[in-house]
Amino acid sequence: MLKPDVDHYTRKVEIDGEMTVGEILKTISLDPAYVALIHVDGKMKDLSFKPSNGQTITLQPPVSGG
């Protein structure tokens, strides 16, 4: 389980060089299967997106209901 370092829902991650969102998820031990949507600057992105320095990535999990 991820331990938040900003607030209950936020994790600050620093990376070396260019990494895709998928590579970042692996670095923090988060299975990409638990990510349904990736938002960056109000736009949908995929696991191949390479964020710039300081960019905020919002991840949303799959949702089910009944």
N, CA, C and O atoms as a Tripos MOL2 file, in Angstrom:
@<TRIPOS>MOLECULE
protein
  264   263    66     0     0
PROTEIN
NO_CHARGES

@<TRIPOS>ATOM
      1 N           0.8340   -1.1830    0.0000 N.3       1 MET1
      2 CA          0.0000    0.0000    0.0000 C.3       1 MET1
      3 C           0.8740    1.2400    0.0000 C.2       1 MET1
      4 O           1.8780    1.3060    0.7090 O.2       1 MET1
      5 N           0.4820    2.2280   -0.8070 N.am      2 LEU2
      6 CA          1.2400    3.4720   -0.8760 C.3       2 LEU2
      7 C           1.0740    4.2650    0.4090 C.2       2 LEU2
      8 O          -0.0210    4.3480    0.9670 O.2       2 LEU2
      9 N           2.1520    4.8360    0.8640 N.am      3 LYS3
     10 CA          2.0800    5.7070    2.0210 C.3       3 LYS3
     11 C           2.1010    7.1460    1.5130 C.2       3 LYS3
     12 O           3.0890    7.5760    0.9190 O.2       3 LYS3
     13 N           1.0310    7.8870    1.7370 N.am      4 PRO4
     14 CA          0.9860    9.2690    1.2550 C.3       4 PRO4
     15 C           1.9940   10.1400    1.9850 C.2       4 PRO4
     16 O           2.2450    9.9400    3.1730 O.2       4 PRO4
     17 N           2.5750   11.1050    1.2800 N.am      5 ASP5
     18 CA          3.5160   11.9950    1.9310 C.3       5 ASP5
     19 C           3.0880   13.4590    1.8360 C.2       5 ASP5
     20 O           3.7780   14.3350    2.3580 O.2       5 ASP5
     21 N           1.9800   13.7330    1.1900 N.am      6 VAL6
     22 CA          1.4610   15.0990    1.1270 C.3       6 VAL6
     23 C           0.1490   15.1720    1.9050 C.2       6 VAL6
     24 O           0.0250   15.9690    2.8350 O.2       6 VAL6
     25 N          -0.8120   14.3590    1.5390 N.am      7 ASP7
     26 CA         -2.0490   14.1940    2.2860 C.3       7 ASP7
     27 C          -2.5180   12.7540    2.0760 C.2       7 ASP7
     28 O          -1.7950   11.9460    1.4930 O.2       7 ASP7
     29 N          -3.7080   12.4340    2.5420 N.am      8 HIS8
     30 CA         -4.1760   11.0420    2.4820 C.3       8 HIS8
     31 C          -4.2380   10.4750    1.0600 C.2       8 HIS8
     32 O          -4.1240    9.2630    0.8760 O.2       8 HIS8
     33 N          -4.4160   11.3370    0.0560 N.am      9 TYR9
     34 CA         -4.6060   10.8700   -1.3210 C.3       9 TYR9
     35 C          -3.4570   11.2380   -2.2540 C.2       9 TYR9
     36 O          -3.5360   10.9710   -3.4540 O.2       9 TYR9
     37 N          -2.4080   11.8350   -1.7380 N.am     10 THR10
     38 CA         -1.3600   12.3880   -2.5990 C.3      10 THR10
     39 C           0.0000   11.7940   -2.2690 C.2      10 THR10
     40 O           0.3730   11.6640   -1.1040 O.2      10 THR10
     41 N           0.7260   11.4420   -3.3060 N.am     11 ARG11
     42 CA          2.0820   10.9320   -3.1560 C.3      11 ARG11
     43 C           2.9910   11.7390   -4.0560 C.2      11 ARG11
     44 O           2.7630   11.8060   -5.2640 O.2      11 ARG11
     45 N           4.0140   12.3530   -3.4950 N.am     12 LYS12
     46 CA          4.9930   13.0980   -4.2770 C.3      12 LYS12
     47 C           6.1000   12.1240   -4.6680 C.2      12 LYS12
     48 O           6.6780   11.4470   -3.8180 O.2      12 LYS12
     49 N           6.3850   12.0640   -5.9690 N.am     13 VAL13
     50 CA          7.3900   11.1410   -6.4840 C.3      13 VAL13
     51 C           8.3990   11.9290   -7.3020 C.2      13 VAL13
     52 O           8.0290   12.6950   -8.1920 O.2      13 VAL13
     53 N           9.6650   11.7380   -6.9980 N.am     14 GLU14
     54 CA         10.7270   12.3680   -7.7800 C.3      14 GLU14
     55 C          11.4030   11.2820   -8.6040 C.2      14 GLU14
     56 O          11.7090   10.1990   -8.1050 O.2      14 GLU14
     57 N          11.6290   11.5960   -9.8720 N.am     15 ILE15
     58 CA         12.2190   10.6050  -10.7750 C.3      15 ILE15
     59 C          13.4760   11.1780  -11.4080 C.2      15 ILE15
     60 O          13.6390   12.3940  -11.5000 O.2      15 ILE15
     61 N          14.3600   10.2940  -11.8410 N.am     16 ASP16
     62 CA         15.5680   10.6960  -12.5530 C.3      16 ASP16
     63 C          15.3390   10.5150  -14.0430 C.2      16 ASP16
     64 O          15.0010    9.4200  -14.4950 O.2      16 ASP16
     65 N          15.5200   11.5780  -14.8040 N.am     17 GLY17
     66 CA         15.3550   11.4840  -16.2420 C.3      17 GLY17
     67 C          13.9100   11.3590  -16.6590 C.2      17 GLY17
     68 O          12.9950   11.5930  -15.8690 O.2      17 GLY17
     69 N          13.7130   10.9870  -17.9120 N.am     18 GLU18
     70 CA         12.3640   10.8350  -18.4420 C.3      18 GLU18
     71 C          11.8560    9.4300  -18.1850 C.2      18 GLU18
     72 O          12.5240    8.4450  -18.5000 O.2      18 GLU18
     73 N          10.6660    9.3500  -17.6110 N.am     19 MET19
     74 CA         10.0100    8.0630  -17.3860 C.3      19 MET19
     75 C           8.5630    8.1900  -17.8210 C.2      19 MET19
     76 O           7.9680    9.2630  -17.7170 O.2      19 MET19
     77 N           8.0010    7.1010  -18.3070 N.am     20 THR20
     78 CA          6.5790    7.0940  -18.6400 C.3      20 THR20
     79 C           5.7740    6.9200  -17.3500 C.2      20 THR20
     80 O           6.3170    6.5300  -16.3170 O.2      20 THR20
     81 N           4.4900    7.2080  -17.4230 N.am     21 VAL21
     82 CA          3.6230    6.9870  -16.2670 C.3      21 VAL21
     83 C           3.6710    5.5100  -15.8720 C.2      21 VAL21
     84 O           3.7100    5.1950  -14.6820 O.2      21 VAL21
     85 N           3.6700    4.6110  -16.8410 N.am     22 GLY22
     86 CA          3.7480    3.1800  -16.5550 C.3      22 GLY22
     87 C           5.0170    2.8230  -15.7920 C.2      22 GLY22
     88 O           4.9700    2.0290  -14.8520 O.2      22 GLY22
     89 N           6.1520    3.3980  -16.1860 N.am     23 GLU23
     90 CA          7.4170    3.1400  -15.4950 C.3      23 GLU23
     91 C           7.3900    3.7140  -14.0720 C.2      23 GLU23
     92 O           7.9180    3.1080  -13.1400 O.2      23 GLU23
     93 N           6.7730    4.8810  -13.9190 N.am     24 ILE24
     94 CA          6.6540    5.4930  -12.5930 C.3      24 ILE24
     95 C           5.8170    4.6050  -11.6820 C.2      24 ILE24
     96 O           6.1640    4.4030  -10.5190 O.2      24 ILE24
     97 N           4.7170    4.0740  -12.2070 N.am     25 LEU25
     98 CA          3.8630    3.1930  -11.4080 C.3      25 LEU25
     99 C           4.6420    1.9740  -10.9240 C.2      25 LEU25
    100 O           4.5070    1.5680   -9.7700 O.2      25 LEU25
    101 N           5.4530    1.3920  -11.7970 N.am     26 LYS26
    102 CA          6.2660    0.2360  -11.4060 C.3      26 LYS26
    103 C           7.2760    0.6260  -10.3310 C.2      26 LYS26
    104 O           7.5300   -0.1440   -9.4040 O.2      26 LYS26
    105 N           7.8540    1.8280  -10.4540 N.am     27 THR27
    106 CA          8.8340    2.3130   -9.4810 C.3      27 THR27
    107 C           8.2360    2.4160   -8.0810 C.2      27 THR27
    108 O           8.9160    2.1470   -7.0900 O.2      27 THR27
    109 N           6.9570    2.8070   -8.0010 N.am     28 ILE28
    110 CA          6.3100    2.9490   -6.6940 C.3      28 ILE28
    111 C           5.4770    1.7050   -6.3360 C.2      28 ILE28
    112 O           4.6470    1.7370   -5.4280 O.2      28 ILE28
    113 N           5.7200    0.6240   -7.0640 N.am     29 SER29
    114 CA          5.0530   -0.6740   -6.8100 C.3      29 SER29
    115 C           3.5330   -0.5980   -6.8850 C.2      29 SER29
    116 O           2.8320   -1.1820   -6.0590 O.2      29 SER29
    117 N           3.0340    0.1220   -7.8780 N.am     30 LEU30
    118 CA          1.5860    0.2070   -8.1010 C.3      30 LEU30
    119 C           1.2660   -0.4730   -9.4270 C.2      30 LEU30
    120 O           1.7340   -0.0390  -10.4800 O.2      30 LEU30
    121 N           0.4870   -1.5160   -9.3780 N.am     31 ASP31
    122 CA          0.1060   -2.2770  -10.5630 C.3      31 ASP31
    123 C          -0.7690   -1.4010  -11.4640 C.2      31 ASP31
    124 O          -1.8050   -0.9100  -11.0150 O.2      31 ASP31
    125 N          -0.3710   -1.1920  -12.7310 N.am     32 PRO32
    126 CA         -1.1680   -0.3810  -13.6530 C.3      32 PRO32
    127 C          -2.6080   -0.8680  -13.8170 C.2      32 PRO32
    128 O          -3.4710   -0.1070  -14.2540 O.2      32 PRO32
    129 N          -2.8760   -2.1350  -13.4700 N.am     33 ALA33
    130 CA         -4.2430   -2.6570  -13.5580 C.3      33 ALA33
    131 C          -5.1840   -1.9350  -12.5980 C.2      33 ALA33
    132 O          -6.4010   -1.9710  -12.7760 O.2      33 ALA33
    133 N          -4.6260   -1.2810  -11.5820 N.am     34 TYR34
    134 CA         -5.4350   -0.5430  -10.6190 C.3      34 TYR34
    135 C          -5.6780    0.9030  -11.0370 C.2      34 TYR34
    136 O          -6.2560    1.6830  -10.2800 O.2      34 TYR34
    137 N          -5.2360    1.2600  -12.2460 N.am     35 VAL35
    138 CA         -5.4210    2.6240  -12.7580 C.3      35 VAL35
    139 C          -6.3130    2.5730  -13.9900 C.2      35 VAL35
    140 O          -5.9540    1.9760  -15.0050 O.2      35 VAL35
    141 N          -7.4740    3.2030  -13.8930 N.am     36 ALA36
    142 CA         -8.3960    3.2260  -15.0250 C.3      36 ALA36
    143 C          -8.2030    4.4820  -15.8710 C.2      36 ALA36
    144 O          -8.2860    4.4270  -17.0980 O.2      36 ALA36
    145 N          -7.9480    5.6070  -15.2180 N.am     37 LEU37
    146 CA         -7.8150    6.8870  -15.9200 C.3      37 LEU37
    147 C          -6.5960    7.6450  -15.4230 C.2      37 LEU37
    148 O          -6.2650    7.6120  -14.2380 O.2      37 LEU37
    149 N          -5.9340    8.3270  -16.3510 N.am     38 ILE38
    150 CA         -4.7790    9.1650  -16.0270 C.3      38 ILE38
    151 C          -5.0760   10.5660  -16.5600 C.2      38 ILE38
    152 O          -5.3320   10.7430  -17.7520 O.2      38 ILE38
    153 N          -5.0410   11.5480  -15.6790 N.am     39 HIS39
    154 CA         -5.2950   12.9360  -16.0630 C.3      39 HIS39
    155 C          -4.0430   13.7690  -15.8120 C.2      39 HIS39
    156 O          -3.4220   13.6670  -14.7540 O.2      39 HIS39
    157 N          -3.6780   14.5910  -16.7890 N.am     40 VAL40
    158 CA         -2.5720   15.5310  -16.6430 C.3      40 VAL40
    159 C          -3.0250   16.8510  -17.2570 C.2      40 VAL40
    160 O          -3.3800   16.9060  -18.4350 O.2      40 VAL40
    161 N          -3.0120   17.9020  -16.4630 N.am     41 ASP41
    162 CA         -3.4390   19.2280  -16.9240 C.3      41 ASP41
    163 C          -4.8240   19.1990  -17.5650 C.2      41 ASP41
    164 O          -5.0650   19.8660  -18.5710 O.2      41 ASP41
    165 N          -5.7290   18.4220  -16.9770 N.am     42 GLY42
    166 CA         -7.1010   18.3650  -17.4550 C.3      42 GLY42
    167 C          -7.3130   17.5270  -18.7040 C.2      42 GLY42
    168 O          -8.4070   17.5230  -19.2700 O.2      42 GLY42
    169 N          -6.2680   16.8100  -19.1450 N.am     43 LYS43
    170 CA         -6.3840   15.9860  -20.3500 C.3      43 LYS43
    171 C          -6.0890   14.5280  -20.0060 C.2      43 LYS43
    172 O          -5.2630   14.2250  -19.1450 O.2      43 LYS43
    173 N          -6.7880   13.6360  -20.7060 N.am     44 MET44
    174 CA         -6.5700   12.1990  -20.5240 C.3      44 MET44
    175 C          -5.2330   11.8040  -21.1550 C.2      44 MET44
    176 O          -4.8930   12.2450  -22.2520 O.2      44 MET44
    177 N          -4.4960   10.9760  -20.4480 N.am     45 LYS45
    178 CA         -3.2250   10.4500  -20.9480 C.3      45 LYS45
    179 C          -3.2170    8.9430  -20.7760 C.2      45 LYS45
    180 O          -4.1070    8.3800  -20.1380 O.2      45 LYS45
    181 N          -2.2040    8.2850  -21.3510 N.am     46 ASP46
    182 CA         -2.0860    6.8440  -21.1750 C.3      46 ASP46
    183 C          -0.7610    6.5100  -20.4930 C.2      46 ASP46
    184 O           0.0110    7.4080  -20.1560 O.2      46 ASP46
    185 N          -0.5010    5.2350  -20.2930 N.am     47 LEU47
    186 CA          0.6940    4.8060  -19.5660 C.3      47 LEU47
    187 C           2.0000    5.1700  -20.2630 C.2      47 LEU47
    188 O           3.0550    5.1460  -19.6300 O.2      47 LEU47
    189 N           1.9550    5.5060  -21.5440 N.am     48 SER48
    190 CA          3.1790    5.8650  -22.2740 C.3      48 SER48
    191 C           3.5260    7.3490  -22.1480 C.2      48 SER48
    192 O           4.5720    7.7810  -22.6330 O.2      48 SER48
    193 N           2.6630    8.1290  -21.5040 N.am     49 PHE49
    194 CA          2.8990    9.5700  -21.3560 C.3      49 PHE49
    195 C           4.1130    9.8230  -20.4600 C.2      49 PHE49
    196 O           4.2690    9.1790  -19.4230 O.2      49 PHE49
    197 N           4.9800   10.7720  -20.8680 N.am     50 LYS50
    198 CA          6.1590   11.1620  -20.0850 C.3      50 LYS50
    199 C           5.9250   12.5610  -19.5130 C.2      50 LYS50
    200 O           6.0010   13.5480  -20.2430 O.2      50 LYS50
    201 N           5.6410   12.6510  -18.2090 N.am     51 PRO51
    202 CA          5.3820   13.9520  -17.6030 C.3      51 PRO51
    203 C           6.6440   14.8070  -17.5290 C.2      51 PRO51
    204 O           7.7590   14.2890  -17.4730 O.2      51 PRO51
    205 N           6.4450   16.1420  -17.5300 N.am     52 SER52
    206 CA          7.5450   17.0870  -17.3710 C.3      52 SER52
    207 C           7.7820   17.3420  -15.8890 C.2      52 SER52
    208 O           6.9800   16.9580  -15.0380 O.2      52 SER52
    209 N           8.8900   17.9930  -15.6050 N.am     53 ASN53
    210 CA          9.2540   18.3370  -14.2360 C.3      53 ASN53
    211 C           8.1530   19.1590  -13.5650 C.2      53 ASN53
    212 O           7.7150   20.1760  -14.1010 O.2      53 ASN53
    213 N           7.7160   18.7170  -12.4030 N.am     54 GLY54
    214 CA          6.7120   19.4530  -11.6410 C.3      54 GLY54
    215 C           5.2740   19.2050  -12.0360 C.2      54 GLY54
    216 O           4.3650   19.7500  -11.4110 O.2      54 GLY54
    217 N           5.0460   18.4050  -13.0470 N.am     55 GLN55
    218 CA          3.6860   18.1480  -13.5170 C.3      55 GLN55
    219 C           2.9430   17.2300  -12.5470 C.2      55 GLN55
    220 O           3.5270   16.2970  -11.9960 O.2      55 GLN55
    221 N           1.6630   17.4990  -12.3460 N.am     56 THR56
    222 CA          0.8290   16.6900  -11.4660 C.3      56 THR56
    223 C           0.0670   15.6570  -12.2830 C.2      56 THR56
    224 O          -0.5620   15.9850  -13.2890 O.2      56 THR56
    225 N           0.1300   14.4200  -11.8440 N.am     57 ILE57
    226 CA         -0.5780   13.3170  -12.4980 C.3      57 ILE57
    227 C          -1.6790   12.8590  -11.5500 C.2      57 ILE57
    228 O          -1.4210   12.5740  -10.3810 O.2      57 ILE57
    229 N          -2.8960   12.7900  -12.0550 N.am     58 THR58
    230 CA         -4.0120   12.3090  -11.2480 C.3      58 THR58
    231 C          -4.4130   10.9280  -11.7580 C.2      58 THR58
    232 O          -4.7040   10.7470  -12.9400 O.2      58 THR58
    233 N          -4.4230    9.9670  -10.8520 N.am     59 LEU59
    234 CA         -4.7780    8.5920  -11.2010 C.3      59 LEU59
    235 C          -6.1330    8.2600  -10.6000 C.2      59 LEU59
    236 O          -6.3990    8.5820   -9.4420 O.2      59 LEU59
    237 N          -6.9870    7.6190  -11.3810 N.am     60 GLN60
    238 CA         -8.2850    7.1910  -10.8910 C.3      60 GLN60
    239 C          -8.3990    5.6770  -11.0370 C.2      60 GLN60
    240 O          -8.0780    5.1250  -12.0890 O.2      60 GLN60
    241 N          -8.8530    5.0130   -9.9870 N.am     61 PRO61
    242 CA         -8.9820    3.5480  -10.0370 C.3      61 PRO61
    243 C         -10.2420    3.1300  -10.7840 C.2      61 PRO61
    244 O         -11.1570    3.9310  -10.9720 O.2      61 PRO61
    245 N         -10.2800    1.8770  -11.2050 N.am     62 PRO62
    246 CA        -11.5140    1.3530  -11.7960 C.3      62 PRO62
    247 C         -12.6290    1.3940  -10.7340 C.2      62 PRO62
    248 O         -12.3790    1.2080   -9.5430 O.2      62 PRO62
    249 N         -13.8240    1.6340  -11.1860 N.am     63 VAL63
    250 CA        -14.9660    1.7170  -10.2660 C.3      63 VAL63
    251 C         -16.0010    0.6990  -10.6970 C.2      63 VAL63
    252 O         -16.2670    0.5230  -11.8860 O.2      63 VAL63
    253 N         -16.5760    0.0360   -9.7220 N.am     64 SER64
    254 CA        -17.6830   -0.8760  -10.0400 C.3      64 SER64
    255 C         -18.7880   -0.6300   -9.0320 C.2      64 SER64
    256 O         -18.5550   -0.0850   -7.9530 O.2      64 SER64
    257 N         -19.9370   -1.0180   -9.3800 N.am     65 GLY65
    258 CA        -21.0600   -0.8060   -8.4730 C.3      65 GLY65
    259 C         -22.1710   -1.7930   -8.7720 C.2      65 GLY65
    260 O         -22.0540   -2.6690   -9.6290 O.2      65 GLY65
    261 N         -23.2170   -1.6220   -8.0550 N.am     66 GLY66
    262 CA        -24.2750   -2.5730   -8.2940 C.3      66 GLY66
    263 C         -25.6190   -2.0410   -7.9360 C.2      66 GLY66
    264 O         -26.6200   -2.7410   -8.0860 O.2      66 GLY66
@<TRIPOS>BOND
     1     1     2 1
     2     2     3 1
     3     3     4 2
     4     3     5 am
     5     5     6 1
     6     6     7 1
     7     7     8 2
     8     7     9 am
     9     9    10 1
    10    10    11 1
    11    11    12 2
    12    11    13 am
    13    13    14 1
    14    14    15 1
    15    15    16 2
    16    15    17 am
    17    17    18 1
    18    18    19 1
    19    19    20 2
    20    19    21 am
    21    21    22 1
    22    22    23 1
    23    23    24 2
    24    23    25 am
    25    25    26 1
    26    26    27 1
    27    27    28 2
    28    27    29 am
    29    29    30 1
    30    30    31 1
    31    31    32 2
    32    31    33 am
    33    33    34 1
    34    34    35 1
    35    35    36 2
    36    35    37 am
    37    37    38 1
    38    38    39 1
    39    39    40 2
    40    39    41 am
    41    41    42 1
    42    42    43 1
    43    43    44 2
    44    43    45 am
    45    45    46 1
    46    46    47 1
    47    47    48 2
    48    47    49 am
    49    49    50 1
    50    50    51 1
    51    51    52 2
    52    51    53 am
    53    53    54 1
    54    54    55 1
    55    55    56 2
    56    55    57 am
    57    57    58 1
    58    58    59 1
    59    59    60 2
    60    59    61 am
    61    61    62 1
    62    62    63 1
    63    63    64 2
    64    63    65 am
    65    65    66 1
    66    66    67 1
    67    67    68 2
    68    67    69 am
    69    69    70 1
    70    70    71 1
    71    71    72 2
    72    71    73 am
    73    73    74 1
    74    74    75 1
    75    75    76 2
    76    75    77 am
    77    77    78 1
    78    78    79 1
    79    79    80 2
    80    79    81 am
    81    81    82 1
    82    82    83 1
    83    83    84 2
    84    83    85 am
    85    85    86 1
    86    86    87 1
    87    87    88 2
    88    87    89 am
    89    89    90 1
    90    90    91 1
    91    91    92 2
    92    91    93 am
    93    93    94 1
    94    94    95 1
    95    95    96 2
    96    95    97 am
    97    97    98 1
    98    98    99 1
    99    99   100 2
   100    99   101 am
   101   101   102 1
   102   102   103 1
   103   103   104 2
   104   103   105 am
   105   105   106 1
   106   106   107 1
   107   107   108 2
   108   107   109 am
   109   109   110 1
   110   110   111 1
   111   111   112 2
   112   111   113 am
   113   113   114 1
   114   114   115 1
   115   115   116 2
   116   115   117 am
   117   117   118 1
   118   118   119 1
   119   119   120 2
   120   119   121 am
   121   121   122 1
   122   122   123 1
   123   123   124 2
   124   123   125 am
   125   125   126 1
   126   126   127 1
   127   127   128 2
   128   127   129 am
   129   129   130 1
   130   130   131 1
   131   131   132 2
   132   131   133 am
   133   133   134 1
   134   134   135 1
   135   135   136 2
   136   135   137 am
   137   137   138 1
   138   138   139 1
   139   139   140 2
   140   139   141 am
   141   141   142 1
   142   142   143 1
   143   143   144 2
   144   143   145 am
   145   145   146 1
   146   146   147 1
   147   147   148 2
   148   147   149 am
   149   149   150 1
   150   150   151 1
   151   151   152 2
   152   151   153 am
   153   153   154 1
   154   154   155 1
   155   155   156 2
   156   155   157 am
   157   157   158 1
   158   158   159 1
   159   159   160 2
   160   159   161 am
   161   161   162 1
   162   162   163 1
   163   163   164 2
   164   163   165 am
   165   165   166 1
   166   166   167 1
   167   167   168 2
   168   167   169 am
   169   169   170 1
   170   170   171 1
   171   171   172 2
   172   171   173 am
   173   173   174 1
   174   174   175 1
   175   175   176 2
   176   175   177 am
   177   177   178 1
   178   178   179 1
   179   179   180 2
   180   179   181 am
   181   181   182 1
   182   182   183 1
   183   183   184 2
   184   183   185 am
   185   185   186 1
   186   186   187 1
   187   187   188 2
   188   187   189 am
   189   189   190 1
   190   190   191 1
   191   191   192 2
   192   191   193 am
   193   193   194 1
   194   194   195 1
   195   195   196 2
   196   195   197 am
   197   197   198 1
   198   198   199 1
   199   199   200 2
   200   199   201 am
   201   201   202 1
   202   202   203 1
   203   203   204 2
   204   203   205 am
   205   205   206 1
   206   206   207 1
   207   207   208 2
   208   207   209 am
   209   209   210 1
   210   210   211 1
   211   211   212 2
   212   211   213 am
   213   213   214 1
   214   214   215 1
   215   215   216 2
   216   215   217 am
   217   217   218 1
   218   218   219 1
   219   219   220 2
   220   219   221 am
   221   221   222 1
   222   222   223 1
   223   223   224 2
   224   223   225 am
   225   225   226 1
   226   226   227 1
   227   227   228 2
   228   227   229 am
   229   229   230 1
   230   230   231 1
   231   231   232 2
   232   231   233 am
   233   233   234 1
   234   234   235 1
   235   235   236 2
   236   235   237 am
   237   237   238 1
   238   238   239 1
   239   239   240 2
   240   239   241 am
   241   241   242 1
   242   242   243 1
   243   243   244 2
   244   243   245 am
   245   245   246 1
   246   246   247 1
   247   247   248 2
   248   247   249 am
   249   249   250 1
   250   250   251 1
   251   251   252 2
   252   251   253 am
   253   253   254 1
   254   254   255 1
   255   255   256 2
   256   255   257 am
   257   257   258 1
   258   258   259 1
   259   259   260 2
   260   259   261 am
   261   261   262 1
   262   262   263 1
   263   263   264 2
@<TRIPOS>SUBSTRUCTURE
     1 MET1         2 RESIDUE 1 A MET
     2 LEU2         6 RESIDUE 1 A LEU
     3 LYS3        10 RESIDUE 1 A LYS
     4 PRO4        14 RESIDUE 1 A PRO
     5 ASP5        18 RESIDUE 1 A ASP
     6 VAL6        22 RESIDUE 1 A VAL
     7 ASP7        26 RESIDUE 1 A ASP
     8 HIS8        30 RESIDUE 1 A HIS
     9 TYR9        34 RESIDUE 1 A TYR
    10 THR10       38 RESIDUE 1 A THR
    11 ARG11       42 RESIDUE 1 A ARG
    12 LYS12       46 RESIDUE 1 A LYS
    13 VAL13       50 RESIDUE 1 A VAL
    14 GLU14       54 RESIDUE 1 A GLU
    15 ILE15       58 RESIDUE 1 A ILE
    16 ASP16       62 RESIDUE 1 A ASP
    17 GLY17       66 RESIDUE 1 A GLY
    18 GLU18       70 RESIDUE 1 A GLU
    19 MET19       74 RESIDUE 1 A MET
    20 THR20       78 RESIDUE 1 A THR
    21 VAL21       82 RESIDUE 1 A VAL
    22 GLY22       86 RESIDUE 1 A GLY
    23 GLU23       90 RESIDUE 1 A GLU
    24 ILE24       94 RESIDUE 1 A ILE
    25 LEU25       98 RESIDUE 1 A LEU
    26 LYS26      102 RESIDUE 1 A LYS
    27 THR27      106 RESIDUE 1 A THR
    28 ILE28      110 RESIDUE 1 A ILE
    29 SER29      114 RESIDUE 1 A SER
    30 LEU30      118 RESIDUE 1 A LEU
    31 ASP31      122 RESIDUE 1 A ASP
    32 PRO32      126 RESIDUE 1 A PRO
    33 ALA33      130 RESIDUE 1 A ALA
    34 TYR34      134 RESIDUE 1 A TYR
    35 VAL35      138 RESIDUE 1 A VAL
    36 ALA36      142 RESIDUE 1 A ALA
    37 LEU37      146 RESIDUE 1 A LEU
    38 ILE38      150 RESIDUE 1 A ILE
    39 HIS39      154 RESIDUE 1 A HIS
    40 VAL40      158 RESIDUE 1 A VAL
    41 ASP41      162 RESIDUE 1 A ASP
    42 GLY42      166 RESIDUE 1 A GLY
    43 LYS43      170 RESIDUE 1 A LYS
    44 MET44      174 RESIDUE 1 A MET
    45 LYS45      178 RESIDUE 1 A LYS
    46 ASP46      182 RESIDUE 1 A ASP
    47 LEU47      186 RESIDUE 1 A LEU
    48 SER48      190 RESIDUE 1 A SER
    49 PHE49      194 RESIDUE 1 A PHE
    50 LYS50      198 RESIDUE 1 A LYS
    51 PRO51      202 RESIDUE 1 A PRO
    52 SER52      206 RESIDUE 1 A SER
    53 ASN53      210 RESIDUE 1 A ASN
    54 GLY54      214 RESIDUE 1 A GLY
    55 GLN55      218 RESIDUE 1 A GLN
    56 THR56      222 RESIDUE 1 A THR
    57 ILE57      226 RESIDUE 1 A ILE
    58 THR58      230 RESIDUE 1 A THR
    59 LEU59      234 RESIDUE 1 A LEU
    60 GLN60      238 RESIDUE 1 A GLN
    61 PRO61      242 RESIDUE 1 A PRO
    62 PRO62      246 RESIDUE 1 A PRO
    63 VAL63      250 RESIDUE 1 A VAL
    64 SER64      254 RESIDUE 1 A SER
    65 GLY65      258 RESIDUE 1 A GLY
    66 GLY66      262 RESIDUE 1 A GLY
